[in-house]
C-alpha cells in the first residue's frame, strides 16, 4: 500500500511539473488585430507635487506597407489630459487621435519590430528569447544618449497569469518594476522607452490590456475600455494615494477600488531600486500606515502589485 501511495504521489508531482512547464513553454504571439493597451502617464508641473496626467489607449487600426513589408498600424484614438493645482490651464480636456507607428512580428524567432511615426526605419521592439543577463536592445532601450548609458538587463524570468493561462515574463528594471510579458509587451507602456532611474519624468504605466473585447491583464475583472472621450474613462489602474507628501515621520497609503485584485502586495523602493518595505494587502483593506522616521530624506516609490504584475504606483518624498 505504501509503495502504491508513493507511486501515486510521484505521478501527481510529475504531472503537475509537466503542466506548469506546458503553461510557459507555449509561445504567445503578439496580437495582429482587436487589441487595446491603456496607458496612464504623469509629469510634474507647477509647484509642489502638481502633475499633468495623460490617459490614452493604443489600438491596432489596420494594416500598412512600409519598405515593401506588411505592418499593423498603431493609433491613439484620443488623449485625455488632466492638469491640477498650479499647472497651466488646469482642468480636463482632450486632444485628437494620432498615429504612433507600426509593428510587425517574426513569430518563428519570437521578435516584434516597430517603425515609429516620425521615420521609416524599422527597429527591434521586443525580443522574447532573451535570457537572464541579456541587455535590452532596440527601440525601447534608446531613451537618452543611447550607447552611453547602460542598458536595462534581464534580472529574472518567470511567468504571470494572463486570462487563464501562464505567459513568460522578463523582469528588466526593478526601480520602475518594469517587465516584458509575452504577447503583451512592457508594463511601462507598449512603445514607451525605458527610463534610467526612479526619478525620471514623465512616468508611464501600462494599466490594462484587452484582446477581442476580453480584458486579460492585470486580470479579467478589470474594465479596459478603449478611451475615446472623457466619459469613457473608467479607471483600470489602481492609484496609490500618499499622504502627507512630503512626509517626515508617518506616511499613509490609501488604496482605491482594489477589491477586484488578487494576491495584492504593497512595496516601497528608494531611488536606487532597493526594497525598503513589503507587505500583503488583504481583501477589504483600505490603507497602510508606515513609520518612515528612520528613512533618509529623498524620493521613494510605492508600488501595488497584483498577481505579480504592477497595478498602480505613486512617488512620494521623505523630508
N, C-alpha and C positions, 0 to 999 in steps of 0.2 A: 504493500500500500504506500509506504514512504517513497519507494522508487517511482511509482506512478505519479504521486503528488509532485515529486521533484521534477519529473519529466514534463508534467503539465505546466508547472511554473516556468520552466526553461523555455518551452514553446511559446508561452504567453509573452515572455520578455523579448524573445526573438521576433515575434510578430509585431510587438509594439515598436521595436527599434526599426524594423523594416518599414513600418507605416510612417514613422517620423521621418526617415530618410526619404521616402517617396514624396512626402509633402514638400520638401525643399529641393529635391533633385529635378523636379519638373520645371522647365523654364517657362516663365510667364512673360510673353512678349508685350511690347507697348501696344496700346490700342491704336487703331487706324481710323476710327470714327466714333461718334456718340460718346465722347469723353469730356469731363469737366474737372478742372483744377481750380479751387478757390484760394486766393491769396489775400493776406492781410499784412500791410506794412506800416511801420511807424517811423516818423522822422521828427527830431526835435525842432522847435521853432519858438520864437519869442522868448519870454523869461521863464525861469523856474523849470518846470517839467511839462510844459505845454507841448503838444505834438500835432503834426499832421498825420492823419490816418487815411490810408488808401486801401479800399476794398474792391477787388475785381475778380472776374473769372477769366480763365484761359480755356478756349474751346477749340476743337478741330472743326474747321469750316471749309471742307472741300479739298480738292487736290490742285496741284500746280506743277509745272515743269520748269526746272532751273538747270541750265547747262546740260540739257537733254536727259535729265534724271527726274523721275517722279518723286514728288514730296507731298506731305499733308500740311496744309496751311494752318497756322495758329493765329487766333484772333481774340482780342479782348472786346466783348460786346459793349461794355460801358464801364466807367470807373467812377466810384463814389468816393468823395473826399470829405472827411470830417476835420475841421480845424477848431481848436478850443482855446480858451484863455486869451493870451496876448498874441496869438498868431494873427498874421494879416488876414483880413477877410474871414473872420471867424464864422462858423456855421457849417452847413452841409450842402454840397452841390455835386453835380455830375459832369463828366467830360464825355465826349463822343467816343465811340468804339474805334479801335485801330488794329492794324496788322502788326504782329510782333516777329514773325519769321515762319520758317517751315522746317519740318522734321521728316526724316526717313529712318527706317531701321534695317539693320543687317541681322536678320533672325539667326542664320547659321552661326554667326560669330558673336551674337548677343551684344550688339552695339547699336547705339542710336546717334544719328548725326543731325546737326542743326545749321540752318542758314539764317542768320539774323536779318531783320528787315532792312538794315542800312547798307548791306552789301550782298554779293552773290557768292561769297566764299564759304564752302562747307567746312564745319569744324566738328570734332568729336564732342558729343554732349554727354553720353553715358557709356561706360564700359562695364557690363555686368559679368565680366570674367576676372575682375581684379581679385588679388589675394591680399592677405594681411601683410602690411609693409609696403604695398604698392602706392605710388603717388597718383593723385587725381590729375589727369591730363585733359587738355582741350578747353572748350569754351568756358566751362564753369570755374576752372582754376585761375583763369586770366582776369583777376579782379583789378589790382593796381600793380603797375610795374611787373608784368609777367616776366618770369625768368630771374627776377631779383629777390622776390620774397618766396620763402619755402612753400612748397605745395602742401595741400592737405594730404594726409596719408591714411590709408585704411588701418584703423586701430583694432577692429574686430569684425567678425562676420557671424550673424545669427539669423533667425527667422522671426517673422511677425505675422500674426493672423490678419488676413485681409479677405473680407467677405466669405468667411468659412473655410478658406484654405490658407496654408502657410506659404509665405513668399520669402525669398532670401533678402537679407538686409545687410548693407555695408555701413558701418559706423565710421565716419571720417572726420568729425570735428566735435570734440567734447565740449569746448567752450560755448558753442552755439547749439549743441545737441543735434547736429546735422547727420542724417543718414540718407543713403540711397536705397530705395525699395524697388525690387524687380517689377517691371511693368507699370510703375507709377512715377518714379523719379525722386528728386530730392525733397526732404522735409523742409528745406529752406525756401522752396519755390521751384516750379518746373524748370525755368530757364534763368533763375537768379544766380549770379556769380558769387562764389563763396567768399565770405568775409575773412579777415585775418585775426581779429581779436574780438572779445566780447563787448567792446565799446564802439565798434564800427557802427556808422549810421548810413543810410536807413537800415532798419531791422525788419527782415521779412519772415513770414511764417506761412507755410502751406497748411491750410486749415482743414480741407476735406477734398475727397476725390470721389467721383461717381462715374459709372460707365453703363451705357444703355439704360439710363434712368434709375439705376440702383446705387445707393450710397455704399461704398466699400471701405473707405478709410476716413477717419480713425476707427469707425465702426459702422455697422449697417443701420444704427438708430439715428445717426446724425443727419440732420436736414442739410442737403447740399445742392440747393437750387442754383441755377445759372443766374448771376447778378446782371439784371437788365435795367434796374431802376432802384431808387432809394427804397421803394416799398417792397421790393423782392428780397431785400437783405434780411435774412434770419440767421442769427449768429450760429456759425458752425465752428467757432473757436471758443475755447473756454478761458475767458480772461481771468487773470490773477490780479485782484485789486490789493494794492500795498499801501498801508498807512501806519504811522505817518511816513512821509517820504520827502525829505531826508529823515532818517531815524537816528536816535542816539543810543537808547538802551533796550527798547522793546519795539518789535515790528510785528504787525498783524497782516496775515494773508487771508483774503476772503475769496471764496470760490462761487462763481455764478453758473447756474444751470449745469451742474456737474452730475446730476443723478443718473444720466444715461451712460456715463463712462464706467469702464470696468478696470480692475487692477490699477487703481489710481495711486500715484506717488507724487509728493512734493519734494523737490531737490533745490538746493541753493548753491551757486557756484561763485567763486571770485573771478576777477578779470583774466586770470591765468588758466581758468577751466578746472581749478581744484574744487572738489566736492566738500562743502562745509556742513551741510545738513541734509538728511534724507529721512522721510517717514511716510508710511502708508496712510492714505485718506480713506476712511470708512464711509459706506453709504450714509447719506444724510448729514455728514459733517460739513459745517458751513465755514469754518475758519481754523487757522493755526496761529498761535502767538509764540514768538521766539524771543529769547533773551539774546541780544546781539551786543551786549555791553563789552564783551571781550574781543569783538571783531575789529580789525584795523579799519580806519577810515578809507572809503573808496566806493567804487561801483560794484554792484552784485547783480546776479540774475536769478530770479525764481522761476523754475520750470515745473509745469504739471505734466506728468506722463500718464498715458493710458495704454494698456496692453503693450508696453514697451516703446510706444511712439509719443512724440511731443503733441500735447493737446492745447497748450497755451503757455505763455511766459510773459514776464514783466521785468524791467530793470528797476533797481532801487539803489539809494545811496545811504551809506552809513557815515555819519559825521564824526 
